[in-house]
Amino acid sequence: MKITAIILAAGKGTRMKSRLPKVLHKAGGRTMLEQVLHEVRAAGVADCCVVVGHGADEVRQSLPPDEHLSFALQEPQLGTGHCVQQALPHIPADCEAALIVCGDTPLLTAQTLRALIDKFAATAADGLLLTAQMADPAGYGRVIRATDGGVRAIVEEKDATPAEKLVTEINTGAYIFKFPALQSALSHLTNANAQGEYYLTDVIGLIAAAGGHIDTLTAPDPVETTGVNDRVQLAFAAAELYRRKAVELMLAGVTLPDPASCYIDQQVTVGQDTIIYPGCQLRGETHIGSGCLLDGDCIITDSTVGDNCKLTKCVLDQAEVGPGANIGPFAYLRPGTRLGQGVKIGDFAEIKNSVIGDGSKVPHLSYIGDTDMGSGVNVGCGTITCNYDGVNKHRTTIGDGVFIGSNTNLVAPVAVGEGAFIGAGSTITRDVAAGALAVGRAKQKEIAGWAEQASPKAAAAKKSGK
């Protein structure tokens, strides 16, 4: 069956109190729109039309180009039915069924959407809607059934009678329709209701009145159907997505001693036998290898960490860490950092746009920026590469096996050859040959009695014997 998904993403989201379009708020590492689109695609639906309105350009630009993704503009916004009408010109001619979901329902799962599609395909129904049973249905459209058990109509809260408000089966906003039936019903929509809008839910009644059959699928968990209208609901959705991710990882062999204290985005991958302690945040396109130890309070964004690494209280942003590395505590790996196997980056060390070779060590209190460092290098405490001259950035090259003494300044552009030694306290401004010892510091002077001469108060105190 040829199915096209229509994702409703035109609303402003007034209750979010934000300049950002509602569907672009993030929950669990993705925007709500990205999350919904991801689950639709995971359910097996490739062709999608996103209906945009408020912040249309921003919403369009939030998604990468995709030959199976189109956009329709709803302007002005005259209700959900009007929203779907705008998508019709963008639906492929060979479409047989339309799956309709809301862009602000990030907890819908591919499994539930697939179940909706499969049941629809197995029946002769003209439409199938996803419903849920709510102990407190206030605010939701009620599912009104005919005597034969089929759906007769959906009545919105503001239009419901007292008897209809007692119904606990609610509409979740997810549907699948035979495309010709949907087209016909949409052409007969009116805005004769309390809101003066064109309701998509009225399509149900129109199809039923024309002799069509509407069936339902009950969501396995009502939480899945949660819509996000304010930041309280956004936080609820994010917490649920983080919970699901933690469960997924633990079932795959990852240890999280306190899963509720970790925030792991949906697209993150983690290898088995890795242990993630409380306070860790794994964001974006982050990939952690197997057998790693993330020993608390690590913030890792869009980075790759190899197998058997240990990270403690560190920040990684767009960095690559080779296997067996030991990072932290309080290390900062900035974009463009690539560490080889067995590298040690210690406390209060910052690495930026640099390649660090296998087995090299930057143990503490150092800044290494725009540097190509070989293997087996030892960088003493307090060393910095002076990569910025106030106008341009310059690179430093350090060969294999170099020993750099503490408190060294390497003023780029500069190269240090293999096996060279740099004396502590040096400022290196010229290239150093392989195997050489370079010392670049002022000759030490000593002036006897200087303290008494420079400080009359000290001299007086000494004279008085105090």
C-alpha positions in Angstrom: 0.0 0.0 0.0 1.4 3.4 -1.0 1.2 5.6 2.1 2.1 9.3 2.5 2.4 10.9 5.9 1.0 14.4 6.6 2.6 16.0 9.6 0.8 19.0 11.0 3.4 21.6 12.1 1.8 25.0 11.4 0.8 26.1 14.9 2.3 29.0 16.8 2.2 27.3 20.2 1.1 30.4 22.1 1.3 28.6 25.5 5.0 27.9 24.9 5.6 31.7 25.3 8.5 31.5 22.9 9.8 33.2 19.7 10.7 29.7 18.5 8.0 27.7 16.6 6.5 25.1 18.9 7.6 22.1 16.9 11.2 23.2 17.0 11.5 22.9 20.8 13.6 19.9 21.7 12.8 16.9 23.8 15.3 14.1 24.3 17.8 15.6 21.9 15.7 16.2 18.8 13.1 18.8 17.9 9.6 17.5 18.4 9.2 17.6 14.6 12.4 15.6 14.0 11.3 13.1 16.6 7.9 12.6 15.0 9.4 12.4 11.5 11.9 9.8 12.8 9.2 7.6 14.2 7.1 7.9 11.0 10.0 6.9 8.9 10.8 4.0 11.3 7.2 2.8 10.9 8.0 2.4 7.2 6.5 5.5 5.7 9.0 7.3 3.4 7.0 10.0 1.7 6.1 12.8 4.1 4.5 16.3 3.7 5.0 18.7 6.6 2.5 21.5 6.8 4.1 24.6 8.0 2.7 28.0 9.1 4.1 30.0 12.0 7.8 30.3 11.5 7.5 28.5 8.2 11.0 29.2 6.9 12.7 28.3 10.2 10.8 25.0 10.3 11.7 24.2 6.7 15.4 24.9 7.4 15.4 22.7 10.5 15.2 19.6 8.3 17.9 18.5 5.8 17.0 18.2 2.1 15.2 15.0 1.4 13.7 13.9 -1.9 10.8 12.2 0.0 10.0 15.2 2.1 7.8 18.1 0.9 6.4 21.2 2.6 2.9 22.8 2.4 2.2 26.3 3.7 -0.9 27.0 5.8 -1.5 30.7 5.8 -3.6 31.8 7.6 -4.2 29.0 10.1 -7.9 28.1 10.0 -7.9 24.8 11.8 -6.6 21.3 11.5 -8.9 20.4 8.6 -7.7 23.5 6.7 -4.2 22.4 7.5 -4.6 19.0 5.9 -6.3 20.6 2.9 -3.1 22.6 2.2 -1.1 19.3 1.9 -3.4 17.8 -0.8 -1.5 19.3 -3.8 1.7 17.8 -2.5 0.5 14.2 -2.2 1.8 11.9 -4.9 -0.7 10.8 -7.5 -0.3 7.1 -6.7 -1.0 7.6 -2.9 -3.5 5.1 -1.6 -3.6 6.1 2.1 -2.7 9.2 4.2 -1.2 8.8 7.7 -1.9 12.0 9.6 0.1 12.9 12.8 0.7 16.0 14.8 4.2 17.5 15.0 3.9 18.2 18.7 3.4 14.5 19.8 7.0 13.4 20.2 6.1 10.3 22.4 4.4 8.5 19.5 6.4 5.3 18.7 7.1 3.7 15.4 5.6 0.4 16.9 2.2 2.0 17.5 2.2 3.8 14.1 3.1 0.5 12.4 0.3 -1.3 14.3 -2.1 1.4 13.1 -1.0 0.9 9.5 -1.1 -2.9 9.7 -4.7 -2.9 11.2 -5.8 -0.5 8.5 -4.4 -2.7 5.8 -6.1 -5.7 7.2 -9.5 -4.2 7.3 -11.9 -2.7 4.8 -12.2 0.5 6.8 -12.2 3.9 5.1 -10.3 5.3 8.1 -8.7 4.3 11.3 -8.0 6.6 14.2 -5.7 6.1 17.2 -7.6 6.5 20.4 -6.8 6.3 24.1 -8.7 5.7 27.3 -8.3 8.6 29.8 -9.5 8.7 33.3 -9.7 12.4 33.0 -10.5 13.3 29.3 -10.9 17.0 29.9 -9.6 19.0 27.0 -9.7 16.2 24.5 -12.1 15.4 21.6 -14.4 12.5 22.5 -14.9 9.5 20.3 -18.6 9.0 19.8 -19.5 5.5 18.6 -22.5 4.2 16.5 -24.7 1.3 17.7 -22.6 -1.1 15.6 -19.4 -0.1 17.5 -18.0 2.0 14.6 -17.0 5.6 15.1 -19.8 8.0 14.3 -18.1 11.2 15.1 -15.4 13.0 17.2 -16.8 15.9 19.3 -14.4 18.5 20.5 -14.5 19.5 24.2 -16.0 23.0 23.5 -18.7 21.5 21.3 -19.6 18.5 23.5 -22.8 18.0 25.4 -22.7 17.1 29.1 -23.4 13.4 28.1 -20.6 13.4 25.5 -18.2 14.9 28.0 -18.6 11.7 30.2 -17.0 9.6 27.4 -13.5 8.6 28.4 -12.3 7.4 25.0 -10.4 10.3 23.4 -9.0 11.2 20.0 -5.2 11.3 19.9 -4.8 13.2 16.7 -3.3 10.3 14.7 -5.2 8.9 11.8 -4.9 6.9 8.6 -7.5 7.3 5.8 -8.1 5.9 2.3 -6.9 8.9 0.3 -10.0 9.2 -1.9 -12.3 9.2 1.1 -10.1 11.8 2.8 -10.1 14.1 -0.2 -13.9 13.8 -0.6 -14.6 14.6 3.1 -12.2 17.5 3.2 -14.1 19.1 0.3 -17.2 19.2 2.4 -15.8 20.6 5.6 -17.4 23.7 7.2 -16.4 25.9 10.1 -19.8 25.8 11.9 -18.5 25.2 15.4 -17.6 27.1 18.6 -14.1 28.0 17.3 -15.1 28.9 13.8 -12.4 26.6 12.4 -12.3 23.7 10.0 -11.8 20.7 12.2 -10.1 17.6 10.8 -12.1 15.6 13.3 -15.3 16.5 11.3 -13.9 14.3 8.5 -14.8 11.3 10.6 -18.5 12.2 10.8 -18.6 13.1 7.1 -17.1 9.7 6.0 -19.5 7.9 8.4 -22.5 9.8 7.1 -21.6 8.9 3.5 -21.7 5.2 4.5 -18.0 4.7 5.1 -16.6 2.7 8.0 -14.3 4.2 10.6 -12.5 1.9 13.0 -10.1 2.5 15.9 -6.9 1.3 17.5 -6.4 1.9 21.2 -2.9 3.1 22.1 -1.1 0.6 24.3 0.0 3.4 26.6 -1.9 6.7 26.8 1.4 8.5 27.6 2.4 8.0 23.9 -0.4 10.2 22.8 0.7 13.2 24.9 0.6 16.5 23.0 3.0 19.3 24.0 1.4 22.7 24.4 3.6 24.3 27.1 7.0 23.9 28.7 5.6 21.8 31.5 4.4 19.2 29.0 7.7 19.6 27.1 9.6 18.6 30.2 7.3 15.6 30.7 7.9 14.5 27.2 11.7 14.9 27.5 11.8 12.9 30.7 9.9 10.1 29.1 12.2 10.0 26.1 15.3 10.0 28.3 13.7 7.1 30.3 13.0 5.1 27.2 16.6 5.6 26.0 18.0 4.5 29.4 15.9 1.4 29.2 17.0 0.7 25.7 20.7 1.0 26.6 20.4 -1.1 29.8 18.7 -3.9 27.9 21.5 -3.8 25.4 24.2 -4.3 28.0 25.0 -0.8 29.3 25.1 -0.2 33.1 23.4 3.0 34.4 23.5 2.8 38.2 21.0 5.7 38.4 19.4 6.1 35.0 17.1 9.0 36.0 20.2 11.1 36.7 21.6 10.8 33.1 20.4 12.6 30.0 21.1 10.5 26.9 19.7 11.8 23.6 17.8 9.5 21.3 20.4 9.3 18.5 23.3 8.4 20.9 24.8 4.9 20.7 26.7 3.2 23.5 28.6 -0.2 23.4 28.0 -3.0 25.8 29.7 -3.2 29.2 30.1 0.6 29.3 29.2 2.1 32.7 27.7 5.6 32.9 27.6 7.1 36.3 25.2 9.9 37.5 25.3 13.4 36.0 26.4 12.4 32.5 24.9 14.1 29.5 25.4 12.5 26.1 24.1 14.8 23.4 23.5 14.8 19.6 25.4 12.4 17.4 27.5 10.9 20.1 28.9 7.4 20.0 30.5 5.7 22.9 32.4 2.4 22.5 32.2 -0.7 24.6 33.9 -1.2 28.0 34.1 2.5 28.8 33.8 4.2 32.1 32.0 7.5 32.2 32.8 8.4 35.8 30.2 11.1 36.5 29.4 14.6 35.3 30.7 14.2 31.7 29.1 16.4 29.0 29.7 14.9 25.6 28.3 16.4 22.4 28.5 15.2 18.8 31.7 13.2 19.7 33.0 9.7 19.3 34.7 7.8 22.1 36.5 4.5 21.4 36.5 1.3 23.4 37.8 1.0 26.9 38.2 4.7 27.6 37.8 6.3 31.0 36.3 9.8 31.2 35.8 11.8 34.4 34.1 15.1 34.8 35.1 16.4 31.4 33.5 18.2 28.4 33.8 17.0 24.9 32.4 18.9 21.9 32.8 17.5 18.4 35.9 15.5 19.4 37.2 12.0 18.5 38.8 9.9 21.2 40.7 6.8 20.4 40.5 3.5 22.3 42.0 3.2 25.8 42.2 7.0 26.4 42.0 8.5 29.8 40.4 11.9 30.0 39.9 14.2 32.9 38.9 15.3 35.5 38.1 18.8 34.3 39.4 18.4 30.8 37.9 20.2 27.8 38.1 18.7 24.3 36.9 21.3 21.7 35.9 20.9 18.1 38.4 19.4 15.8 40.2 17.4 18.5 41.3 13.9 17.6 43.1 11.7 20.1 44.9 8.5 19.3 45.1 5.3 21.2 46.0 5.4 24.9 46.2 9.2 25.1 46.1 10.8 28.5 44.5 14.3 28.8 44.5 15.3 32.5 43.0 17.8 34.8 42.4 21.4 33.6 43.8 20.6 30.1 42.2 22.1 27.0 42.6 20.7 23.5 41.3 22.5 20.5 41.5 21.5 16.8 44.5 19.3 17.4 45.6 15.8 16.6 47.3 13.9 19.5 49.2 10.8 18.6 49.0 7.4 20.2 50.3 7.2 23.8 50.9 10.9 24.2 50.2 12.7 27.5 49.0 16.1 28.3 48.6 15.5 32.0 47.5 18.8 33.5 47.1 22.6 33.3 47.9 22.9 29.6 46.4 24.4 26.5 47.1 22.7 23.1 45.5 24.4 20.2 45.9 24.0 16.4 48.6 21.4 16.9 49.7 18.2 15.2 51.4 16.1 17.9 53.0 12.7 17.3 53.0 9.6 19.4 54.7 9.1 22.8 55.0 12.8 23.5 55.0 14.0 27.1 53.7 17.6 27.7 54.8 19.1 31.0 52.4 21.0 33.4 51.5 24.5 32.3 52.5 24.2 28.6 50.7 26.2 26.0 50.8 26.4 22.3 50.5 30.1 21.4 48.4 29.7 18.3 46.9 33.1 17.8 48.8 36.3 17.0 45.9 38.6 17.3 44.9 38.3 13.7 45.5 34.7 12.5 45.7 31.2 13.9 48.9 29.2 13.3 49.7 25.5 13.8 52.3 23.8 15.9 53.9 20.5 14.9 55.4 18.2 17.6 57.2 15.0 16.5 57.2 11.6 18.0 58.8 11.1 21.4 59.2 14.7 22.3 59.6 15.7 25.9 58.3 19.2 26.8 59.3 20.6 30.2 56.8 22.4 32.4 55.7 25.9 31.8 56.7 26.0 28.1 55.3 28.4 25.5 55.4 27.1 21.9 54.9 30.2 19.7 53.3 29.1 16.5 54.0 28.6 13.7 56.8 26.3 15.1 57.9 22.7 14.7 59.7 20.5 17.2 61.5 17.5 15.7 61.3 13.9 16.8 62.9 13.0 20.2 63.7 16.6 21.0 63.7 18.0 24.6 62.4 21.4 25.7 63.7 22.7 28.9 61.2 23.8 31.6 60.2 27.4 31.5 61.1 27.9 27.8 59.5 30.1 25.2 60.2 28.5 21.9 59.9 30.8 18.8 62.0 28.9 16.3 61.9 25.3 15.0 63.8 22.7 17.1 65.8 20.0 15.4 65.1 16.3 16.0 67.0 15.0 19.1 68.0 18.5 20.2 67.7 20.2 23.6 66.1 23.6 23.3 66.1 26.0 26.2 64.6 29.4 25.6 64.6 31.4 28.9 66.4 34.4 30.3 69.7 33.9 32.2 69.1 33.8 35.9 70.5 36.7 37.9 70.8 37.2 41.6 71.3 40.5 43.4 72.5 40.2 46.9 70.7 42.3 49.6 68.1 43.4 47.1 65.2 42.9 49.5 66.6 45.3 52.1 67.4 47.9 49.5 64.0 47.7 47.9 62.0 47.7 51.1 63.0 50.3 53.7 60.3 48.9 56.0 62.0 45.4 55.9 65.4 46.9 56.5 64.1 48.9 59.5 62.5 45.7 60.9 65.8 43.8 60.5 67.7 46.6 62.2 65.4 46.7 65.2 65.6 42.9 65.5 61.8 42.4 65.0 
